[in-house]
Every structure is written in structure tokens, then in C-alpha cells.
Amino acid sequence: MNLSRTIKEDIGHMKERFPKLVLLNYDGKPPSFEGILDVCDESGEWYGSFDIRLIASGKYPYGIPRMFETGGLIERIPDRHVNNDGSSCVAMEHVLLYRAVSGLSMNAYLQEFAWPYFANQLYFNVNGHYAAGEYAHGFAGVQQFYRESLDTADPVIAVKLIAGILNRRLPLRNEQCFCGSLKKYKNCHLKAVNYLQSVGDARLTGDLAGFEYLIKH
């Protein structure tokens, strides 16, 4: 892939789709944008606007951009899904890492993650809660992700799953699953393993430590 060409094409798409965002710098490295992001529906009806700064990943486009709401409309607290560094927590890191494996352009990030994030923030401002529920904060959110998205609620099973991936010791498709269900691996936790293999060892190492702590305490 010609990275320079990819970035230039993405910058062009950004200018067409988000004309109120201004390119701050681009010297052959992943760029950053700053300006106004309008929240509109498909018919063009406007619901609100946010001042943002978007910084592309150094692994662009195979990393996760960072976005900051700079207008002060969202309180800098975990309940409003703002990270400790002030960046917007638009989705579980696992979801973003999985999405970035196939390439996550700035344009796609804004449409798939930032727009729903801000739409949900506007809903919260009016109703005091989020429209489609939310993930818990900290490691409780990781537990919720494993439970709801990977059907792995038991921390002991989660440890076996993650350790198997990190140690490269997993059953064959037709062997019994490691979880003890007596099902074939392909009919049990194979999909969960395939998903988690895409998020990278660094993220999984943190998850493993968290689940091991839960078991011990």
C-alpha cells in the first residue's frame, strides 16, 4: 500500500464529507484535523454541533485515531465517556482494534464511531441517560464486553481463552472446547478466539491480568 497516497485520498474524502474540519498539518505523516462536526440525520436535519480535534494514528490507517471534544460541551468525567487524557471514548477499545485491522480511515472513524457517540451525547443532555445503554467503566466494561459480545461471563474461562491465544495453544476445530462445555471448539468459543486474536497481544495481556485479579480476589 502507498501510505502517502492513501492519506491524501482520505484527506480529500474528509474535505468533502466534513467541510467544517480544517487540516492542521500534513508532512507525509498521519494528519490531524480541527473544527466543527455537525450531527445530522440522513435527511440533513441538524441536531447539534461539536468542536473537535481529530488526530490520526501513527499506524494509519491500521490504528485508532484519537478525538477530543474541545468546545467544553461534554463534562470530562467517565460517565460521559471521556478518557483520562481527555480523548473521547467512542467505543470499547476491543471493538476499535478489531475494526482497525482492516483499515480505519478518519472518514470511517467519524461516520461509524464519532457520529453515534455525539448523537448519544446529545440524547444524554436531554434525557439524562444514553439511548442504547452503555458499557461500564474501567475493567467492569471489559467484563461486560466479554459477557455480551463473546459469551464468556466466567473469568476462569476468560483466562483460559486469553492464555490459549497468547501462548498459541488452542484446540483444533473438531476437538473439545477448552471451556469444558463438551462441545466441539468450532461450535463453541472459536468465534470469540477469532475476534480476540485481532485485537493484539497488548490488549489481551491487560485483559488477562484483570481476569486473574478477579479470580484471586
Backbone bond lengths (Angstrom), bond angles and torsions (degrees), N, CA, C in turn:
res aa  C-N    CA-C-N  psi(-1)  N-CA   C-N-CA  omega(-1)  CA-C   N-CA-C  phi
1 M - - - 1.469 - - 1.523 110.05 -
2 N 1.324 117.39 135.01 1.452 122.80 173.44 1.517 108.26 -83.54
3 L 1.348 116.63 100.12 1.460 120.98 -173.74 1.523 112.23 -61.66
4 S 1.326 116.39 -42.38 1.460 120.41 -179.36 1.520 110.82 -59.96
5 R 1.338 116.40 -44.39 1.460 120.09 179.96 1.528 110.59 -65.23
6 T 1.342 116.27 -40.12 1.463 120.37 179.65 1.513 110.86 -61.16
7 I 1.327 117.61 -45.05 1.462 121.08 179.68 1.524 110.73 -63.92
8 K 1.329 117.59 -42.90 1.465 120.29 -179.64 1.526 110.71 -62.81
9 E 1.329 116.45 -40.39 1.468 119.40 177.73 1.526 110.49 -64.41
10 D 1.318 116.76 -41.80 1.459 120.46 -179.63 1.521 111.43 -66.19
11 I 1.324 116.94 -37.47 1.468 120.13 176.71 1.524 109.85 -61.36
12 G 1.331 116.77 -40.95 1.462 120.42 177.50 1.510 111.64 -62.54
13 H 1.323 117.39 -42.55 1.456 121.34 178.45 1.528 111.02 -64.49
14 M 1.326 116.30 -38.17 1.464 120.36 178.53 1.533 110.92 -62.67
15 K 1.317 116.84 -42.88 1.466 120.55 -178.37 1.523 111.20 -65.06
16 E 1.340 116.81 -32.96 1.460 120.84 178.69 1.524 111.78 -75.31
17 R 1.323 116.58 -44.11 1.463 121.01 -174.19 1.521 112.71 -84.20
18 F 1.325 117.27 -33.30 1.464 121.48 -176.82 1.532 109.47 -130.07
19 P 1.329 117.58 73.12 1.467 121.21 -172.97 1.524 114.56 -66.79
20 K 1.337 118.36 -15.55 1.465 120.97 180.00 1.520 112.77 -88.87
21 L 1.326 116.64 1.22 1.462 120.92 175.30 1.532 108.56 -98.54
22 V 1.317 116.11 130.79 1.467 122.23 -174.55 1.525 109.51 -107.83
23 L 1.317 116.67 133.99 1.452 122.14 176.86 1.528 108.99 -69.80
24 L 1.338 116.48 122.48 1.457 120.58 -178.38 1.519 111.67 -85.29
25 N 1.320 115.77 -45.24 1.466 118.57 -179.01 1.516 109.62 -156.51
26 Y 1.297 113.88 149.20 1.464 119.74 173.87 1.521 108.01 -160.76
27 D 1.309 116.14 110.76 1.467 120.77 -179.30 1.516 110.60 -127.19
28 G 1.350 114.60 36.20 1.453 119.34 -177.11 1.506 112.75 94.28
29 K 1.332 116.37 -7.42 1.456 121.75 177.49 1.534 108.63 -106.54
30 P 1.342 118.05 167.73 1.470 119.88 179.07 1.526 111.47 -53.59
31 P 1.304 117.86 130.58 1.459 122.31 -173.18 1.527 113.13 -86.23
32 S 1.321 114.87 174.35 1.457 121.34 172.87 1.527 108.65 -132.44
33 F 1.317 115.16 150.51 1.455 122.32 -179.88 1.521 109.80 -125.42
34 E 1.321 115.50 153.51 1.465 120.55 176.16 1.517 108.34 -144.87
35 G 1.327 116.47 144.24 1.461 119.82 178.68 1.508 111.56 152.83
36 I 1.320 115.46 -150.52 1.461 122.24 -172.87 1.527 110.33 -107.65
37 L 1.321 114.92 132.45 1.462 121.62 174.22 1.517 108.01 -110.88
38 D 1.332 116.59 115.61 1.460 121.81 178.30 1.520 109.91 -85.72
39 V 1.319 116.43 138.77 1.457 122.13 175.73 1.524 107.67 -103.03
40 C 1.328 115.93 107.21 1.462 122.46 -178.57 1.518 109.48 -129.50
41 D 1.339 115.81 157.54 1.460 117.93 174.56 1.524 109.68 -89.46
42 E 1.319 116.83 -177.06 1.461 120.82 -175.64 1.524 112.80 -63.72
43 S 1.321 117.15 -24.52 1.469 120.42 178.97 1.523 112.01 -84.42
44 G 1.337 116.51 -6.48 1.450 119.98 179.79 1.514 113.88 96.63
45 E 1.320 117.78 1.00 1.467 119.81 179.16 1.521 109.87 -68.23
46 W 1.324 115.95 129.50 1.468 122.49 -174.42 1.518 110.90 -89.64
47 Y 1.349 116.09 135.26 1.465 121.08 179.45 1.523 112.47 -113.13
48 G 1.309 116.94 -26.13 1.453 120.53 -179.20 1.514 110.99 169.31
49 S 1.323 116.32 172.62 1.461 121.41 -179.00 1.522 109.50 -138.72
50 F 1.333 114.79 152.01 1.455 120.91 178.82 1.522 109.60 -134.58
51 D 1.316 116.20 140.26 1.460 121.34 170.98 1.526 107.39 -81.98
52 I 1.319 116.85 128.92 1.461 119.96 -177.22 1.518 111.16 -136.61
53 R 1.313 113.77 161.83 1.469 121.14 166.87 1.515 106.66 -128.80
54 L 1.315 116.82 129.82 1.459 122.83 -176.99 1.522 108.73 -118.94
55 I 1.331 115.94 124.36 1.459 121.27 -178.44 1.522 108.77 -118.19
56 A 1.305 117.19 119.94 1.459 121.43 -178.37 1.519 110.80 -69.71
57 S 1.321 115.75 154.84 1.456 121.69 179.06 1.520 111.30 -71.82
58 G 1.336 115.94 150.00 1.462 120.56 175.46 1.505 112.59 -66.98
59 K 1.353 116.82 -16.67 1.464 121.72 177.53 1.529 110.76 -98.42
60 Y 1.292 116.56 18.09 1.462 122.23 -172.34 1.533 112.38 -48.24
61 P 1.345 117.56 134.54 1.465 127.54 2.01 1.537 114.28 -96.01
62 Y 1.337 117.14 19.72 1.462 120.02 -175.50 1.527 112.52 -101.63
63 G 1.289 116.07 30.04 1.456 121.56 175.38 1.519 109.55 -133.57
64 I 1.311 115.73 -175.86 1.460 121.38 -176.61 1.527 109.69 -104.41
65 P 1.332 118.36 120.62 1.465 119.85 174.63 1.529 110.68 -64.07
66 R 1.318 115.77 157.94 1.469 120.68 172.91 1.518 108.21 -110.94
67 M 1.317 115.72 137.15 1.464 121.00 -179.27 1.520 109.79 -127.42
68 F 1.322 115.69 137.95 1.456 122.34 178.92 1.527 109.24 -122.84
69 E 1.320 117.21 132.24 1.467 121.66 171.11 1.520 105.68 -85.62
70 T 1.329 116.88 113.97 1.462 121.21 -170.27 1.516 114.13 -102.59
71 G 1.337 118.11 -2.63 1.458 120.16 -176.49 1.517 114.65 -90.47
72 G 1.330 117.25 -3.99 1.454 120.13 178.15 1.514 114.51 76.98
73 L 1.335 118.31 18.03 1.459 120.72 -179.87 1.527 112.47 -84.57
74 I 1.330 116.49 -14.97 1.462 120.98 179.75 1.530 108.36 -117.87
75 E 1.329 116.01 123.82 1.448 120.68 -179.26 1.528 110.06 -63.61
76 R 1.328 116.20 139.23 1.464 121.34 -176.81 1.527 110.75 -82.34
77 I 1.308 116.00 69.78 1.455 121.59 178.97 1.529 108.58 -136.93
78 P 1.347 118.04 155.20 1.465 120.08 -179.07 1.519 113.78 -57.70
79 D 1.333 117.63 -34.16 1.465 119.82 -179.17 1.525 112.78 -62.70
80 R 1.321 117.20 -20.83 1.469 120.39 176.12 1.521 110.91 -99.23
81 H 1.307 116.64 15.19 1.463 123.78 177.10 1.524 112.02 57.32
82 V 1.329 113.02 56.05 1.462 122.05 174.31 1.523 107.74 -120.75
83 N 1.333 116.75 129.50 1.460 121.60 -178.88 1.524 111.26 -73.58
84 N 1.334 115.38 169.19 1.467 120.20 -178.63 1.518 112.91 -60.70
85 D 1.343 117.04 -29.70 1.467 119.73 179.89 1.522 112.55 -86.52
86 G 1.345 116.96 5.12 1.463 121.20 178.81 1.508 114.44 91.05
87 S 1.332 117.70 -6.58 1.463 120.18 179.19 1.525 110.61 -75.91
88 S 1.301 116.24 157.11 1.462 122.13 -177.43 1.521 110.35 -79.27
89 C 1.330 115.96 131.80 1.461 121.44 177.00 1.530 107.31 -92.57
90 V 1.327 116.40 86.29 1.457 121.28 -170.80 1.522 113.32 -80.44
91 A 1.351 116.72 -18.40 1.469 121.13 -179.12 1.517 107.98 -169.17
92 M 1.334 116.87 167.23 1.450 120.23 173.60 1.529 109.53 -58.18
93 E 1.323 116.65 140.21 1.460 120.44 -179.04 1.519 111.16 -58.21
94 H 1.328 117.03 -35.23 1.461 120.79 179.19 1.536 110.89 -59.33
95 V 1.321 115.71 -42.70 1.469 120.96 -179.35 1.523 110.18 -64.12
96 L 1.325 116.37 -43.84 1.457 120.77 -179.05 1.529 111.58 -67.16
97 L 1.328 116.36 -42.26 1.464 119.80 178.78 1.525 110.99 -62.86
98 Y 1.318 116.15 -42.12 1.471 121.01 179.03 1.530 110.05 -62.47
99 R 1.332 116.13 -42.18 1.467 120.62 -179.67 1.526 111.37 -67.61
100 A 1.328 116.79 -35.56 1.463 120.94 -175.24 1.520 112.81 -71.73
101 V 1.320 117.98 -18.08 1.468 121.05 -179.23 1.528 110.88 -57.51
102 S 1.332 116.60 -37.60 1.464 120.91 -178.62 1.523 112.05 -92.14
103 G 1.328 117.52 3.57 1.459 121.35 -179.51 1.511 111.18 101.18
104 L 1.320 116.47 120.48 1.467 121.35 -178.78 1.520 108.47 -124.31
105 S 1.315 116.09 97.81 1.461 120.76 179.73 1.526 109.83 -71.97
106 M 1.324 116.67 163.02 1.461 120.77 177.08 1.520 110.26 -62.16
107 N 1.314 116.46 -39.73 1.457 121.58 179.04 1.525 110.66 -61.20
108 A 1.330 116.68 -46.03 1.460 120.76 179.32 1.521 111.20 -66.35
109 Y 1.327 116.59 -39.44 1.467 120.61 178.64 1.526 110.90 -59.46
110 L 1.316 116.28 -44.97 1.464 119.78 -179.12 1.521 111.46 -66.01
111 Q 1.322 117.08 -42.67 1.464 119.74 -176.97 1.533 112.85 -74.45
112 E 1.336 117.12 -40.34 1.461 120.71 -174.27 1.525 113.35 -85.17
113 F 1.339 117.08 -29.55 1.460 119.62 -173.09 1.525 113.80 -122.57
114 A 1.350 117.61 -47.73 1.459 119.77 -175.83 1.525 111.80 -68.34
115 W 1.340 116.71 -45.71 1.471 118.93 -178.52 1.526 111.60 -60.03
116 P 1.346 120.63 -49.49 1.471 119.48 177.21 1.528 112.45 -61.65
117 Y 1.331 117.08 -35.12 1.463 121.28 178.88 1.525 110.27 -60.25
118 F 1.320 116.18 -49.50 1.464 119.54 -177.94 1.526 111.79 -71.55
119 A 1.325 117.46 -34.75 1.463 119.91 175.75 1.528 109.96 -61.36
120 N 1.316 116.22 -39.85 1.459 121.06 178.53 1.528 111.16 -69.08
121 Q 1.329 116.55 -33.84 1.455 119.87 176.88 1.535 110.79 -66.28
122 L 1.316 117.00 -39.70 1.461 120.57 176.56 1.527 110.61 -63.76
123 Y 1.313 116.51 -40.72 1.470 121.04 177.88 1.525 109.74 -62.64
124 F 1.329 116.65 -41.22 1.465 121.25 179.03 1.520 110.52 -62.30
125 N 1.329 117.67 -40.61 1.463 120.91 -179.38 1.522 111.62 -58.78
126 V 1.317 116.82 -33.57 1.462 121.35 -177.51 1.527 111.84 -87.77
127 N 1.326 116.63 -40.71 1.470 121.11 -169.56 1.525 114.97 -107.64
128 G 1.314 117.46 -12.88 1.457 120.12 178.73 1.515 114.39 80.23
129 H 1.323 117.65 5.09 1.464 121.91 175.94 1.521 107.36 -153.88
130 Y 1.344 115.91 167.34 1.459 119.91 -176.76 1.522 111.34 -88.24
131 A 1.312 115.53 151.46 1.467 120.94 -171.59 1.517 112.70 -66.07
132 A 1.313 118.04 -40.01 1.461 120.77 -173.54 1.518 111.66 -116.52
133 G 1.325 117.23 29.56 1.440 119.84 -177.09 1.521 110.69 75.08
134 E 1.329 117.00 -174.21 1.451 120.51 -177.41 1.516 109.92 -158.80
135 Y 1.341 114.16 163.17 1.449 119.60 174.16 1.523 109.18 -84.03
136 A 1.331 115.15 148.37 1.449 120.49 175.22 1.530 109.24 -66.34
137 H 1.329 116.12 169.73 1.461 120.55 -177.33 1.525 110.73 -92.47
138 G 1.324 115.39 157.68 1.444 120.50 176.21 1.520 113.04 62.23
139 F 1.342 115.19 -147.30 1.459 118.44 -176.55 1.521 111.90 -70.14
140 A 1.331 117.74 -20.86 1.460 120.12 175.09 1.527 110.09 -60.65
141 G 1.320 116.37 -32.88 1.458 120.43 176.59 1.517 111.69 -69.48
142 V 1.326 116.61 -36.64 1.461 120.92 176.44 1.526 109.69 -63.45
143 Q 1.338 116.52 -44.67 1.461 120.59 177.06 1.528 110.77 -58.19
144 Q 1.319 115.47 -43.61 1.465 120.02 -179.45 1.521 110.64 -63.43
145 F 1.328 116.98 -39.53 1.460 120.71 178.56 1.513 111.35 -62.56
146 Y 1.329 117.39 -46.95 1.460 120.89 179.13 1.527 110.76 -61.76
147 R 1.328 115.95 -38.85 1.458 120.11 -177.89 1.525 111.84 -70.07
148 E 1.311 117.33 -47.62 1.466 121.48 -172.86 1.526 112.96 -84.97
149 S 1.311 117.48 -37.44 1.461 120.46 -174.33 1.523 113.52 -96.26
150 L 1.335 116.70 -26.84 1.462 120.37 -175.30 1.516 112.39 -117.82
151 D 1.329 117.16 1.74 1.466 122.03 177.79 1.527 111.11 54.04
152 T 1.319 114.85 43.13 1.460 121.04 -178.62 1.522 108.37 -132.23
153 A 1.338 116.40 85.34 1.457 121.01 -176.14 1.520 112.56 -88.35
154 D 1.326 118.02 -27.05 1.455 122.66 -175.85 1.533 109.47 -80.66
155 P 1.340 118.44 121.09 1.473 119.55 -179.84 1.517 113.39 -61.45
156 V 1.332 118.17 -29.25 1.464 120.64 177.89 1.528 110.21 -64.96
157 I 1.336 116.31 -42.49 1.461 119.91 177.95 1.527 110.40 -67.65
158 A 1.335 116.25 -38.59 1.462 120.03 178.45 1.523 110.70 -60.56
159 V 1.336 116.81 -40.75 1.463 120.53 178.37 1.524 110.65 -63.55
160 K 1.326 116.99 -43.68 1.469 120.51 178.70 1.530 110.58 -61.95
161 L 1.325 115.73 -41.74 1.456 121.28 -178.96 1.528 110.76 -62.91
162 I 1.344 115.28 -51.12 1.467 119.71 -176.25 1.522 111.08 -68.03
163 A 1.330 116.64 -42.83 1.466 120.01 -179.90 1.526 110.67 -62.57
164 G 1.325 116.69 -38.48 1.456 120.09 177.64 1.511 112.31 -60.75
165 I 1.339 116.14 -39.71 1.469 120.42 178.49 1.526 110.51 -68.48
166 L 1.336 116.59 -48.65 1.464 120.56 -176.25 1.521 112.03 -65.71
167 N 1.336 116.92 -34.82 1.464 120.88 -179.20 1.522 112.83 -90.59
168 R 1.359 115.52 -0.23 1.462 121.64 -178.89 1.537 111.42 57.27
169 R 1.321 115.34 40.67 1.464 121.61 178.86 1.518 109.10 -125.94
170 L 1.317 115.46 89.88 1.456 121.69 -177.34 1.530 109.80 -126.41
171 P 1.324 117.73 153.11 1.475 120.23 179.36 1.524 111.27 -66.68
172 L 1.331 115.29 159.57 1.462 120.10 168.86 1.520 108.29 -74.80
173 R 1.313 116.74 162.69 1.465 121.28 -172.42 1.527 113.02 -54.23
174 N 1.300 117.39 -40.78 1.466 120.70 -174.88 1.525 113.36 -95.91
175 E 1.314 116.96 5.00 1.455 120.49 175.33 1.523 110.40 -82.90
176 Q 1.316 116.12 165.39 1.468 120.60 179.31 1.523 109.66 -67.69
177 C 1.326 115.88 140.12 1.466 120.42 -179.38 1.526 110.26 -65.66
178 F 1.308 115.71 149.34 1.464 121.90 -178.50 1.527 113.03 -67.59
179 C 1.330 117.97 -15.65 1.463 120.98 -172.91 1.523 113.34 -78.02
180 G 1.332 117.01 -12.73 1.458 120.05 179.72 1.512 114.65 90.78
181 S 1.314 117.38 11.74 1.466 121.45 -178.00 1.527 112.88 -76.79
182 L 1.328 117.09 -13.58 1.466 124.88 -174.92 1.531 112.56 73.02
183 K 1.335 116.86 3.76 1.459 120.66 175.55 1.525 109.31 -83.59
184 K 1.338 115.27 158.63 1.448 118.75 172.07 1.529 108.90 -67.19
185 Y 1.319 115.15 145.16 1.459 121.41 -178.46 1.526 112.18 -53.09
186 K 1.325 117.10 -41.17 1.461 121.06 -177.60 1.518 112.31 -65.39
187 N 1.332 117.10 -23.87 1.460 121.58 -179.75 1.527 112.77 -100.73
188 C 1.323 116.10 9.07 1.460 118.95 -175.45 1.540 110.58 -127.58
189 H 1.329 118.12 -95.36 1.465 120.31 -172.93 1.528 114.28 -99.89
190 L 1.310 118.53 11.03 1.465 119.70 -179.31 1.526 112.08 -60.68
191 K 1.334 117.17 -43.72 1.466 119.76 -179.26 1.528 111.31 -63.05
192 A 1.331 116.30 -39.47 1.464 119.98 178.45 1.524 110.56 -63.28
193 V 1.316 116.67 -42.50 1.455 121.17 178.67 1.524 110.89 -63.34
194 N 1.317 117.38 -44.58 1.469 121.00 179.34 1.524 111.09 -59.01
195 Y 1.319 116.05 -39.69 1.467 120.30 178.81 1.528 109.90 -65.15
196 L 1.330 115.87 -51.39 1.457 120.03 -173.73 1.522 112.45 -67.83
197 Q 1.311 118.24 -28.48 1.459 119.87 177.70 1.519 111.54 -61.88
198 S 1.324 116.82 -23.02 1.458 120.95 -178.00 1.521 113.40 -83.23
199 V 1.339 117.95 -16.02 1.468 118.83 -174.59 1.523 112.26 -87.81
200 G 1.323 117.58 -11.03 1.457 120.48 173.41 1.521 114.22 96.57
201 D 1.321 115.16 152.79 1.459 121.35 -175.89 1.529 112.57 -65.82
202 A 1.327 118.05 -33.71 1.468 120.36 -178.09 1.523 110.88 -61.70
203 R 1.327 117.05 -47.07 1.455 121.03 179.19 1.525 110.22 -65.10
204 L 1.317 117.71 -42.27 1.458 121.46 -178.37 1.525 112.14 -67.28
205 T 1.322 116.95 -34.08 1.462 120.18 177.71 1.524 110.41 -62.97
206 G 1.328 116.86 -40.00 1.460 120.69 175.82 1.513 112.17 -65.52
207 D 1.333 116.25 -41.29 1.465 120.43 177.93 1.527 110.72 -62.36
208 L 1.336 115.88 -42.81 1.460 120.28 -179.10 1.517 110.82 -60.80
209 A 1.312 116.72 -44.72 1.467 120.39 179.51 1.527 110.77 -61.60
210 G 1.326 116.76 -39.63 1.455 120.52 179.55 1.514 113.19 -65.16
211 F 1.325 116.48 -44.43 1.464 119.89 179.38 1.528 111.80 -69.05
212 E 1.318 116.87 -37.09 1.460 119.60 177.37 1.530 110.85 -64.20
213 Y 1.314 116.26 -36.98 1.473 120.16 177.03 1.525 110.87 -63.92
214 L 1.341 116.20 -41.25 1.467 119.49 178.43 1.531 111.76 -60.82
215 I 1.319 116.29 -41.74 1.464 120.74 -178.78 1.532 110.26 -64.73
216 K 1.310 117.24 -40.13 1.470 121.48 -176.60 1.528 111.70 -75.56
217 H 1.315 117.05 -24.70 1.470 119.89 -175.62 1.532 111.62 -115.97
